[in-house]
Amino acid sequence: MPSSLYIDGAWRESSTGRTHEVRSPHDGSLVTTVSEASVEDVLEAIGAARRSFDSGVFASWSWKERSDLVSRIADLLERDAAQVAKKESDDTGKRLIEAEYDVADVVATFRHFAALGLKEHDHFVDVGLAHVTSRIVHEPIGVCSLIGPWNYPLLQIAWKVAPALVAGCSFILKPSELTPESAIHLIKLIEEARAPRGVANLILGPGSVVGNALTTDPRVDLVSFTGGLTTGKTIMIGAAPTVKKLALELGGKNPHIIFADADLDAAIDNAVTGAFLHSGQVCSAGTRLLVERSVHDRVVNEIVRRAGEIRLGGPADLNAETGPLISQSHLKTVENYVAKGIEEGAKLLVGGKRSNREDLKQGWYFQPTVFDGCKSDMFCVQEESFGPVMTVEVFDTEKEAIAIGNDTIFGLSGGVWSQDLEKAARVAAGLRHGTVWVNDFGPYRPQAEWGGYKQSGIGRELGSHGLSEYLEIKHIWTNNSPSKSGWFHDSSGGDEK
Ligand code: TXE
């Protein structure tokens, strides 16, 4: 029986004895079996986190001590990088090399927040009164439920765990039930790095079982969630009665705009990467291509040719360029999405179905797909497929490109290609999206904020705001020359007014 829940400083089985099999998206083989928590286990984990936070032990560590802890975790992640990448690759089906890049990004995330912790956080403000000292201090927000997705399992968790630790919070971590292994390893490293007991807790299981307690319990102060829009809305509703702080990253439908005056070779190559990297299972995937009419044919023909050449394959296939979708149910979702696109009149130029390669039949592989002739009001343009499906729309003017790029409920990211940097800057300014790339698509760094406008979410991860999410701000007013307020009449004759 696996003991893969970590509650109050101890590894445990589920109280119900329930387990969950993790299966490879590549071929359905059994990867591992982990414990599946019950609601009781969740309540215990929340209790442990609450006790640890209320004890004040971790919050009383200096910023430097907590930064050192996070640096030690970064060192340990570097030490175990190969092992962690293998686990990530096994769970997600992504190529080992991609998982190795992800782990390097995870290390960079921990290092970024460790460095940020060493900066000066508190300051004095001048309130214009000589006898008053007014100080703004930052304190940990409290107990946090950290809920992660399956596409970049450890990376998305790192964006939450590292700032929570630097801030001095206690947390209950819940990775996706589809990809738990890297989170288990991370918690082992946090234990090895000597975080105080009860600060880090790990719950495994589907959101439908453990999610409600994690997001509604009054003992939880903040919920940080990365995942689907529907789940995000459910979490907001659940968090409302106790007015929890929320940090939500809910995906996007990201416009990738190519003007006729762009470096087209570079733009086309980045359009292919932006849409089909990790088979489109990327919240910032550039799956909504907007092309200036005069270069439509050249750009689209080239993208279709390139998409048709992308080699699918599993973790161990050194020639593979991208991997499978995460699950059979996700494959079904993408299949239905494509069927709907055809039904509503989008022109299928390439792909559109499950891979027919004999050696990939046991896995959830979907062919890179391009729909041309799309219109803004189509389902396939407005909804996120989270699969390798690009839709193409044309535009004639700069104004129109901006208008189409903003015609979405989402606002996570967008890209613009033009050699006219003034025009590109105007478009970047016009787009209502949290990240805009000019003559590039996809890169991010932990030093810069990440997050969405509109229904792509609330708050920011990374950058310095990514730490602020885990901090309360307190204003301490000290009167250095106390006197009576004298506001109300005092019958003893002590009136001052
Ligand atoms: O996400 P869920 P799913 C988008 C993408 C995808 C869609 C659905 O469009 O097709 O979401 O994917 C936990 N309370 N993104 O169904 O369910 C769940 O256990 C608390 C975008 O896989 O949102 C998992 O840990 N937690 C995205 C996490 O939420 C709950 C990445 C995400 O799963 C819960 C992934 C509940 N009621 C999908 N229900 C991005 N922003 O990058 C589920 N969970």
Residues whose N, C-alpha, C, O or C-beta is under 5 A from the ligand:
A	BS01	TXE	I147 G148 P149 W150 N151 K174 P175 S176 E177 G205 P206 G207 S208 G211 N212 T226 G227 G228 L229 T231 T234 E249 L250 G251 C283 E384 S385 F386
